[in-house]
Amino acid sequence: MRSRIPHILLLAVGVLLLTACYESSDVTRHEPGVYKGEADPLAKKLENDGELREQLNQRFDGQRDR
């Protein structure tokens, strides 16, 4: 019986180490050019608000020279 305890303990530690290395294989497939996320509430606001669009364009102009 005493000689089985180290073998069982070694087996248990081995199983624990192998299960700790498990990584879920969640794969997300994307199609090029197709957005499948939630609707962006700011996109509609940018379409309807010319002043906001102009403010953003001014901010982007300051960053385009980099």
PyMOL Python script that loads the backbone (N, CA, C, O; Angstrom):
from pymol import cmd

cmd.read_pdbstr("""\
ATOM      1  N   MET A   1       0.822  -1.203   0.000  1.00  0.00           N
ATOM      2  CA  MET A   1       0.000   0.000   0.000  1.00  0.00           C
ATOM      3  C   MET A   1       0.863   1.263   0.000  1.00  0.00           C
ATOM      4  O   MET A   1       0.541   2.244  -0.671  1.00  0.00           O
ATOM      5  N   ARG A   2       1.975   1.230   0.768  1.00  0.00           N
ATOM      6  CA  ARG A   2       2.832   2.413   0.838  1.00  0.00           C
ATOM      7  C   ARG A   2       3.460   2.727  -0.516  1.00  0.00           C
ATOM      8  O   ARG A   2       3.673   3.899  -0.828  1.00  0.00           O
ATOM      9  N   SER A   3       3.755   1.739  -1.308  1.00  0.00           N
ATOM     10  CA  SER A   3       4.399   1.985  -2.600  1.00  0.00           C
ATOM     11  C   SER A   3       3.411   2.542  -3.631  1.00  0.00           C
ATOM     12  O   SER A   3       3.836   3.082  -4.653  1.00  0.00           O
ATOM     13  N   ARG A   4       2.140   2.425  -3.390  1.00  0.00           N
ATOM     14  CA  ARG A   4       1.134   2.941  -4.326  1.00  0.00           C
ATOM     15  C   ARG A   4       0.859   4.427  -4.098  1.00  0.00           C
ATOM     16  O   ARG A   4       0.471   5.132  -5.029  1.00  0.00           O
ATOM     17  N   ILE A   5       1.053   4.900  -2.887  1.00  0.00           N
ATOM     18  CA  ILE A   5       0.735   6.298  -2.569  1.00  0.00           C
ATOM     19  C   ILE A   5       1.565   7.261  -3.419  1.00  0.00           C
ATOM     20  O   ILE A   5       0.985   8.190  -3.982  1.00  0.00           O
ATOM     21  N   PRO A   6       2.883   7.099  -3.547  1.00  0.00           N
ATOM     22  CA  PRO A   6       3.635   8.026  -4.406  1.00  0.00           C
ATOM     23  C   PRO A   6       3.188   7.970  -5.866  1.00  0.00           C
ATOM     24  O   PRO A   6       3.178   8.996  -6.545  1.00  0.00           O
ATOM     25  N   HIS A   7       2.821   6.795  -6.354  1.00  0.00           N
ATOM     26  CA  HIS A   7       2.366   6.665  -7.737  1.00  0.00           C
ATOM     27  C   HIS A   7       1.039   7.396  -7.942  1.00  0.00           C
ATOM     28  O   HIS A   7       0.851   8.098  -8.935  1.00  0.00           O
ATOM     29  N   ILE A   8       0.136   7.222  -7.001  1.00  0.00           N
ATOM     30  CA  ILE A   8      -1.167   7.894  -7.089  1.00  0.00           C
ATOM     31  C   ILE A   8      -0.985   9.397  -6.964  1.00  0.00           C
ATOM     32  O   ILE A   8      -1.623  10.165  -7.684  1.00  0.00           O
ATOM     33  N   LEU A   9      -0.113   9.821  -6.049  1.00  0.00           N
ATOM     34  CA  LEU A   9       0.151  11.246  -5.869  1.00  0.00           C
ATOM     35  C   LEU A   9       0.777  11.837  -7.130  1.00  0.00           C
ATOM     36  O   LEU A   9       0.389  12.922  -7.561  1.00  0.00           O
ATOM     37  N   LEU A  10       1.727  11.145  -7.715  1.00  0.00           N
ATOM     38  CA  LEU A  10       2.359  11.602  -8.947  1.00  0.00           C
ATOM     39  C   LEU A  10       1.339  11.685 -10.086  1.00  0.00           C
ATOM     40  O   LEU A  10       1.357  12.639 -10.865  1.00  0.00           O
ATOM     41  N   LEU A  11       0.468  10.710 -10.184  1.00  0.00           N
ATOM     42  CA  LEU A  11      -0.575  10.720 -11.205  1.00  0.00           C
ATOM     43  C   LEU A  11      -1.535  11.897 -10.999  1.00  0.00           C
ATOM     44  O   LEU A  11      -1.920  12.567 -11.958  1.00  0.00           O
ATOM     45  N   ALA A  12      -1.916  12.141  -9.749  1.00  0.00           N
ATOM     46  CA  ALA A  12      -2.827  13.251  -9.451  1.00  0.00           C
ATOM     47  C   ALA A  12      -2.179  14.589  -9.788  1.00  0.00           C
ATOM     48  O   ALA A  12      -2.833  15.462 -10.360  1.00  0.00           O
ATOM     49  N   VAL A  13      -0.907  14.764  -9.445  1.00  0.00           N
ATOM     50  CA  VAL A  13      -0.205  16.013  -9.761  1.00  0.00           C
ATOM     51  C   VAL A  13      -0.083  16.168 -11.274  1.00  0.00           C
ATOM     52  O   VAL A  13      -0.249  17.271 -11.796  1.00  0.00           O
ATOM     53  N   GLY A  14       0.205  15.084 -11.980  1.00  0.00           N
ATOM     54  CA  GLY A  14       0.300  15.136 -13.438  1.00  0.00           C
ATOM     55  C   GLY A  14      -1.008  15.539 -14.086  1.00  0.00           C
ATOM     56  O   GLY A  14      -1.026  16.359 -15.004  1.00  0.00           O
ATOM     57  N   VAL A  15      -2.093  14.971 -13.617  1.00  0.00           N
ATOM     58  CA  VAL A  15      -3.415  15.321 -14.151  1.00  0.00           C
ATOM     59  C   VAL A  15      -3.731  16.784 -13.858  1.00  0.00           C
ATOM     60  O   VAL A  15      -4.259  17.490 -14.717  1.00  0.00           O
ATOM     61  N   LEU A  16      -3.413  17.236 -12.663  1.00  0.00           N
ATOM     62  CA  LEU A  16      -3.662  18.631 -12.295  1.00  0.00           C
ATOM     63  C   LEU A  16      -2.859  19.576 -13.179  1.00  0.00           C
ATOM     64  O   LEU A  16      -3.383  20.588 -13.644  1.00  0.00           O
ATOM     65  N   LEU A  17      -1.598  19.254 -13.410  1.00  0.00           N
ATOM     66  CA  LEU A  17      -0.768  20.113 -14.253  1.00  0.00           C
ATOM     67  C   LEU A  17      -1.255  20.131 -15.696  1.00  0.00           C
ATOM     68  O   LEU A  17      -1.226  21.177 -16.343  1.00  0.00           O
ATOM     69  N   LEU A  18      -1.696  19.006 -16.202  1.00  0.00           N
ATOM     70  CA  LEU A  18      -2.179  18.966 -17.580  1.00  0.00           C
ATOM     71  C   LEU A  18      -3.496  19.718 -17.747  1.00  0.00           C
ATOM     72  O   LEU A  18      -3.710  20.362 -18.774  1.00  0.00           O
ATOM     73  N   THR A  19      -4.367  19.648 -16.767  1.00  0.00           N
ATOM     74  CA  THR A  19      -5.634  20.375 -16.882  1.00  0.00           C
ATOM     75  C   THR A  19      -5.429  21.860 -16.665  1.00  0.00           C
ATOM     76  O   THR A  19      -6.225  22.660 -17.158  1.00  0.00           O
ATOM     77  N   ALA A  20      -4.403  22.254 -15.952  1.00  0.00           N
ATOM     78  CA  ALA A  20      -4.127  23.677 -15.748  1.00  0.00           C
ATOM     79  C   ALA A  20      -3.638  24.327 -17.032  1.00  0.00           C
ATOM     80  O   ALA A  20      -3.742  25.545 -17.183  1.00  0.00           O
ATOM     81  N   CYS A  21      -3.113  23.546 -17.949  1.00  0.00           N
ATOM     82  CA  CYS A  21      -2.602  24.074 -19.213  1.00  0.00           C
ATOM     83  C   CYS A  21      -3.681  24.136 -20.295  1.00  0.00           C
ATOM     84  O   CYS A  21      -3.398  24.562 -21.415  1.00  0.00           O
ATOM     85  N   TYR A  22      -4.898  23.724 -19.985  1.00  0.00           N
ATOM     86  CA  TYR A  22      -5.972  23.701 -20.978  1.00  0.00           C
ATOM     87  C   TYR A  22      -6.346  25.119 -21.372  1.00  0.00           C
ATOM     88  O   TYR A  22      -6.505  25.986 -20.513  1.00  0.00           O
ATOM     89  N   GLU A  23      -6.485  25.354 -22.656  1.00  0.00           N
ATOM     90  CA  GLU A  23      -6.906  26.655 -23.155  1.00  0.00           C
ATOM     91  C   GLU A  23      -8.136  26.462 -24.033  1.00  0.00           C
ATOM     92  O   GLU A  23      -8.142  25.632 -24.942  1.00  0.00           O
ATOM     93  N   SER A  24      -9.161  27.229 -23.753  1.00  0.00           N
ATOM     94  CA  SER A  24     -10.392  27.125 -24.514  1.00  0.00           C
ATOM     95  C   SER A  24     -10.144  27.526 -25.965  1.00  0.00           C
ATOM     96  O   SER A  24      -9.369  28.444 -26.232  1.00  0.00           O
ATOM     97  N   SER A  25     -10.781  26.860 -26.878  1.00  0.00           N
ATOM     98  CA  SER A  25     -10.582  27.141 -28.301  1.00  0.00           C
ATOM     99  C   SER A  25     -11.752  27.940 -28.864  1.00  0.00           C
ATOM    100  O   SER A  25     -12.380  27.525 -29.839  1.00  0.00           O
ATOM    101  N   ASP A  26     -12.043  29.075 -28.257  1.00  0.00           N
ATOM    102  CA  ASP A  26     -13.091  29.950 -28.770  1.00  0.00           C
ATOM    103  C   ASP A  26     -12.551  30.698 -29.988  1.00  0.00           C
ATOM    104  O   ASP A  26     -11.651  31.529 -29.869  1.00  0.00           O
ATOM    105  N   VAL A  27     -13.099  30.400 -31.132  1.00  0.00           N
ATOM    106  CA  VAL A  27     -12.640  31.012 -32.369  1.00  0.00           C
ATOM    107  C   VAL A  27     -13.752  31.896 -32.907  1.00  0.00           C
ATOM    108  O   VAL A  27     -14.901  31.467 -33.016  1.00  0.00           O
ATOM    109  N   THR A  28     -13.408  33.124 -33.238  1.00  0.00           N
ATOM    110  CA  THR A  28     -14.359  34.045 -33.837  1.00  0.00           C
ATOM    111  C   THR A  28     -13.991  34.213 -35.300  1.00  0.00           C
ATOM    112  O   THR A  28     -12.876  34.622 -35.625  1.00  0.00           O
ATOM    113  N   ARG A  29     -14.913  33.904 -36.161  1.00  0.00           N
ATOM    114  CA  ARG A  29     -14.648  34.038 -37.594  1.00  0.00           C
ATOM    115  C   ARG A  29     -15.224  35.366 -38.079  1.00  0.00           C
ATOM    116  O   ARG A  29     -16.378  35.698 -37.811  1.00  0.00           O
ATOM    117  N   HIS A  30     -14.401  36.106 -38.790  1.00  0.00           N
ATOM    118  CA  HIS A  30     -14.801  37.407 -39.311  1.00  0.00           C
ATOM    119  C   HIS A  30     -14.810  37.362 -40.834  1.00  0.00           C
ATOM    120  O   HIS A  30     -14.023  36.649 -41.457  1.00  0.00           O
ATOM    121  N   GLU A  31     -15.706  38.129 -41.411  1.00  0.00           N
ATOM    122  CA  GLU A  31     -15.737  38.274 -42.857  1.00  0.00           C
ATOM    123  C   GLU A  31     -15.183  39.648 -43.191  1.00  0.00           C
ATOM    124  O   GLU A  31     -15.562  40.631 -42.553  1.00  0.00           O
ATOM    125  N   PRO A  32     -14.303  39.742 -44.167  1.00  0.00           N
ATOM    126  CA  PRO A  32     -13.720  41.042 -44.496  1.00  0.00           C
ATOM    127  C   PRO A  32     -14.778  42.023 -44.994  1.00  0.00           C
ATOM    128  O   PRO A  32     -15.594  41.694 -45.855  1.00  0.00           O
ATOM    129  N   GLY A  33     -14.749  43.215 -44.445  1.00  0.00           N
ATOM    130  CA  GLY A  33     -15.661  44.268 -44.872  1.00  0.00           C
ATOM    131  C   GLY A  33     -17.049  44.192 -44.279  1.00  0.00           C
ATOM    132  O   GLY A  33     -17.909  44.995 -44.644  1.00  0.00           O
ATOM    133  N   VAL A  34     -17.303  43.255 -43.376  1.00  0.00           N
ATOM    134  CA  VAL A  34     -18.630  43.102 -42.781  1.00  0.00           C
ATOM    135  C   VAL A  34     -18.511  43.301 -41.280  1.00  0.00           C
ATOM    136  O   VAL A  34     -17.814  42.542 -40.606  1.00  0.00           O
ATOM    137  N   TYR A  35     -19.186  44.315 -40.749  1.00  0.00           N
ATOM    138  CA  TYR A  35     -19.178  44.576 -39.315  1.00  0.00           C
ATOM    139  C   TYR A  35     -20.355  43.850 -38.684  1.00  0.00           C
ATOM    140  O   TYR A  35     -21.500  44.049 -39.091  1.00  0.00           O
ATOM    141  N   LYS A  36     -20.080  43.009 -37.693  1.00  0.00           N
ATOM    142  CA  LYS A  36     -21.136  42.217 -37.073  1.00  0.00           C
ATOM    143  C   LYS A  36     -21.349  42.583 -35.614  1.00  0.00           C
ATOM    144  O   LYS A  36     -22.029  41.859 -34.888  1.00  0.00           O
ATOM    145  N   GLY A  37     -20.783  43.687 -35.180  1.00  0.00           N
ATOM    146  CA  GLY A  37     -20.933  44.099 -33.788  1.00  0.00           C
ATOM    147  C   GLY A  37     -22.235  44.851 -33.572  1.00  0.00           C
ATOM    148  O   GLY A  37     -23.079  44.950 -34.462  1.00  0.00           O
ATOM    149  N   GLU A  38     -22.369  45.376 -32.364  1.00  0.00           N
ATOM    150  CA  GLU A  38     -23.565  46.148 -32.031  1.00  0.00           C
ATOM    151  C   GLU A  38     -23.548  47.478 -32.784  1.00  0.00           C
ATOM    152  O   GLU A  38     -22.492  47.957 -33.196  1.00  0.00           O
ATOM    153  N   ALA A  39     -24.724  48.060 -32.954  1.00  0.00           N
ATOM    154  CA  ALA A  39     -24.828  49.347 -33.634  1.00  0.00           C
ATOM    155  C   ALA A  39     -24.139  50.424 -32.807  1.00  0.00           C
ATOM    156  O   ALA A  39     -24.272  50.458 -31.583  1.00  0.00           O
ATOM    157  N   ASP A  40     -23.410  51.295 -33.476  1.00  0.00           N
ATOM    158  CA  ASP A  40     -22.686  52.369 -32.807  1.00  0.00           C
ATOM    159  C   ASP A  40     -23.594  53.596 -32.716  1.00  0.00           C
ATOM    160  O   ASP A  40     -23.969  54.151 -33.748  1.00  0.00           O
ATOM    161  N   PRO A  41     -23.958  54.031 -31.506  1.00  0.00           N
ATOM    162  CA  PRO A  41     -24.855  55.179 -31.385  1.00  0.00           C
ATOM    163  C   PRO A  41     -24.213  56.479 -31.856  1.00  0.00           C
ATOM    164  O   PRO A  41     -24.924  57.404 -32.246  1.00  0.00           O
ATOM    165  N   LEU A  42     -22.893  56.569 -31.830  1.00  0.00           N
ATOM    166  CA  LEU A  42     -22.239  57.801 -32.268  1.00  0.00           C
ATOM    167  C   LEU A  42     -22.209  57.930 -33.786  1.00  0.00           C
ATOM    168  O   LEU A  42     -22.072  59.039 -34.303  1.00  0.00           O
ATOM    169  N   ALA A  43     -22.332  56.836 -34.499  1.00  0.00           N
ATOM    170  CA  ALA A  43     -22.315  56.901 -35.959  1.00  0.00           C
ATOM    171  C   ALA A  43     -23.508  57.704 -36.470  1.00  0.00           C
ATOM    172  O   ALA A  43     -23.354  58.540 -37.360  1.00  0.00           O
ATOM    173  N   LYS A  44     -24.686  57.462 -35.922  1.00  0.00           N
ATOM    174  CA  LYS A  44     -25.871  58.226 -36.332  1.00  0.00           C
ATOM    175  C   LYS A  44     -25.730  59.690 -35.935  1.00  0.00           C
ATOM    176  O   LYS A  44     -26.142  60.583 -36.675  1.00  0.00           O
ATOM    177  N   LYS A  45     -25.149  59.929 -34.768  1.00  0.00           N
ATOM    178  CA  LYS A  45     -24.974  61.305 -34.302  1.00  0.00           C
ATOM    179  C   LYS A  45     -24.028  62.060 -35.233  1.00  0.00           C
ATOM    180  O   LYS A  45     -24.240  63.241 -35.506  1.00  0.00           O
ATOM    181  N   LEU A  46     -22.988  61.388 -35.720  1.00  0.00           N
ATOM    182  CA  LEU A  46     -22.055  62.034 -36.641  1.00  0.00           C
ATOM    183  C   LEU A  46     -22.710  62.327 -37.982  1.00  0.00           C
ATOM    184  O   LEU A  46     -22.408  63.344 -38.606  1.00  0.00           O
ATOM    185  N   GLU A  47     -23.597  61.455 -38.430  1.00  0.00           N
ATOM    186  CA  GLU A  47     -24.281  61.674 -39.706  1.00  0.00           C
ATOM    187  C   GLU A  47     -25.210  62.881 -39.635  1.00  0.00           C
ATOM    188  O   GLU A  47     -25.345  63.627 -40.605  1.00  0.00           O
ATOM    189  N   ASN A  48     -25.848  63.068 -38.481  1.00  0.00           N
ATOM    190  CA  ASN A  48     -26.862  64.114 -38.357  1.00  0.00           C
ATOM    191  C   ASN A  48     -26.311  65.437 -37.848  1.00  0.00           C
ATOM    192  O   ASN A  48     -26.951  66.472 -38.034  1.00  0.00           O
ATOM    193  N   ASP A  49     -25.147  65.436 -37.212  1.00  0.00           N
ATOM    194  CA  ASP A  49     -24.623  66.650 -36.585  1.00  0.00           C
ATOM    195  C   ASP A  49     -23.379  67.117 -37.337  1.00  0.00           C
ATOM    196  O   ASP A  49     -22.284  66.595 -37.130  1.00  0.00           O
ATOM    197  N   GLY A  50     -23.561  68.109 -38.214  1.00  0.00           N
ATOM    198  CA  GLY A  50     -22.449  68.629 -39.011  1.00  0.00           C
ATOM    199  C   GLY A  50     -21.402  69.332 -38.169  1.00  0.00           C
ATOM    200  O   GLY A  50     -20.213  69.286 -38.486  1.00  0.00           O
ATOM    201  N   GLU A  51     -21.836  69.984 -37.096  1.00  0.00           N
ATOM    202  CA  GLU A  51     -20.894  70.698 -36.229  1.00  0.00           C
ATOM    203  C   GLU A  51     -19.951  69.715 -35.527  1.00  0.00           C
ATOM    204  O   GLU A  51     -18.748  69.959 -35.428  1.00  0.00           O
ATOM    205  N   LEU A  52     -20.502  68.620 -35.050  1.00  0.00           N
ATOM    206  CA  LEU A  52     -19.679  67.604 -34.397  1.00  0.00           C
ATOM    207  C   LEU A  52     -18.689  67.006 -35.392  1.00  0.00           C
ATOM    208  O   LEU A  52     -17.530  66.767 -35.053  1.00  0.00           O
ATOM    209  N   ARG A  53     -19.146  66.765 -36.612  1.00  0.00           N
ATOM    210  CA  ARG A  53     -18.269  66.223 -37.654  1.00  0.00           C
ATOM    211  C   ARG A  53     -17.116  67.194 -37.933  1.00  0.00           C
ATOM    212  O   ARG A  53     -15.971  66.773 -38.093  1.00  0.00           O
ATOM    213  N   GLU A  54     -17.423  68.483 -37.990  1.00  0.00           N
ATOM    214  CA  GLU A  54     -16.387  69.492 -38.248  1.00  0.00           C
ATOM    215  C   GLU A  54     -15.377  69.548 -37.102  1.00  0.00           C
ATOM    216  O   GLU A  54     -14.178  69.689 -37.341  1.00  0.00           O
ATOM    217  N   GLN A  55     -15.851  69.439 -35.864  1.00  0.00           N
ATOM    218  CA  GLN A  55     -14.942  69.426 -34.715  1.00  0.00           C
ATOM    219  C   GLN A  55     -13.997  68.225 -34.787  1.00  0.00           C
ATOM    220  O   GLN A  55     -12.801  68.355 -34.528  1.00  0.00           O
ATOM    221  N   LEU A  56     -14.530  67.079 -35.134  1.00  0.00           N
ATOM    222  CA  LEU A  56     -13.685  65.889 -35.248  1.00  0.00           C
ATOM    223  C   LEU A  56     -12.677  66.022 -36.386  1.00  0.00           C
ATOM    224  O   LEU A  56     -11.526  65.609 -36.252  1.00  0.00           O
ATOM    225  N   ASN A  57     -13.110  66.597 -37.502  1.00  0.00           N
ATOM    226  CA  ASN A  57     -12.186  66.789 -38.620  1.00  0.00           C
ATOM    227  C   ASN A  57     -11.045  67.716 -38.233  1.00  0.00           C
ATOM    228  O   ASN A  57      -9.904  67.491 -38.637  1.00  0.00           O
ATOM    229  N   GLN A  58     -11.334  68.752 -37.458  1.00  0.00           N
ATOM    230  CA  GLN A  58     -10.279  69.661 -36.996  1.00  0.00           C
ATOM    231  C   GLN A  58      -9.303  68.927 -36.080  1.00  0.00           C
ATOM    232  O   GLN A  58      -8.092  69.123 -36.175  1.00  0.00           O
ATOM    233  N   ARG A  59      -9.826  68.088 -35.201  1.00  0.00           N
ATOM    234  CA  ARG A  59      -8.948  67.320 -34.311  1.00  0.00           C
ATOM    235  C   ARG A  59      -8.093  66.341 -35.107  1.00  0.00           C
ATOM    236  O   ARG A  59      -6.911  66.169 -34.810  1.00  0.00           O
ATOM    237  N   PHE A  60      -8.676  65.703 -36.107  1.00  0.00           N
ATOM    238  CA  PHE A  60      -7.919  64.746 -36.916  1.00  0.00           C
ATOM    239  C   PHE A  60      -6.856  65.445 -37.757  1.00  0.00           C
ATOM    240  O   PHE A  60      -5.778  64.892 -37.978  1.00  0.00           O
ATOM    241  N   ASP A  61      -7.153  66.673 -38.234  1.00  0.00           N
ATOM    242  CA  ASP A  61      -6.160  67.414 -39.013  1.00  0.00           C
ATOM    243  C   ASP A  61      -4.895  67.649 -38.197  1.00  0.00           C
ATOM    244  O   ASP A  61      -3.792  67.616 -38.742  1.00  0.00           O
ATOM    245  N   GLY A  62      -5.043  67.883 -36.912  1.00  0.00           N
ATOM    246  CA  GLY A  62      -3.878  68.090 -36.052  1.00  0.00           C
ATOM    247  C   GLY A  62      -3.071  66.828 -35.842  1.00  0.00           C
ATOM    248  O   GLY A  62      -1.906  66.904 -35.453  1.00  0.00           O
ATOM    249  N   GLN A  63      -3.657  65.672 -36.088  1.00  0.00           N
ATOM    250  CA  GLN A  63      -2.958  64.409 -35.863  1.00  0.00           C
ATOM    251  C   GLN A  63      -2.451  63.779 -37.162  1.00  0.00           C
ATOM    252  O   GLN A  63      -1.646  62.849 -37.120  1.00  0.00           O
ATOM    253  N   ARG A  64      -2.900  64.261 -38.287  1.00  0.00           N
ATOM    254  CA  ARG A  64      -2.521  63.630 -39.556  1.00  0.00           C
ATOM    255  C   ARG A  64      -1.076  63.914 -39.952  1.00  0.00           C
ATOM    256  O   ARG A  64      -0.495  63.166 -40.738  1.00  0.00           O
ATOM    257  N   ASP A  65      -0.486  64.987 -39.416  1.00  0.00           N
ATOM    258  CA  ASP A  65       0.877  65.337 -39.802  1.00  0.00           C
ATOM    259  C   ASP A  65       1.924  64.447 -39.144  1.00  0.00           C
ATOM    260  O   ASP A  65       3.109  64.572 -39.452  1.00  0.00           O
ATOM    261  N   ARG A  66       1.528  63.577 -38.271  1.00  0.00           N
ATOM    262  CA  ARG A  66       2.496  62.731 -37.555  1.00  0.00           C
ATOM    263  C   ARG A  66       2.918  61.554 -38.370  1.00  0.00           C
ATOM    264  O   ARG A  66       3.727  60.746 -37.913  1.00  0.00           O
TER     265      ARG A  66
END
""", "prot")
cmd.dss("prot")
cmd.show_as("cartoon", "prot")
cmd.util.cbc("prot")
cmd.orient("prot")
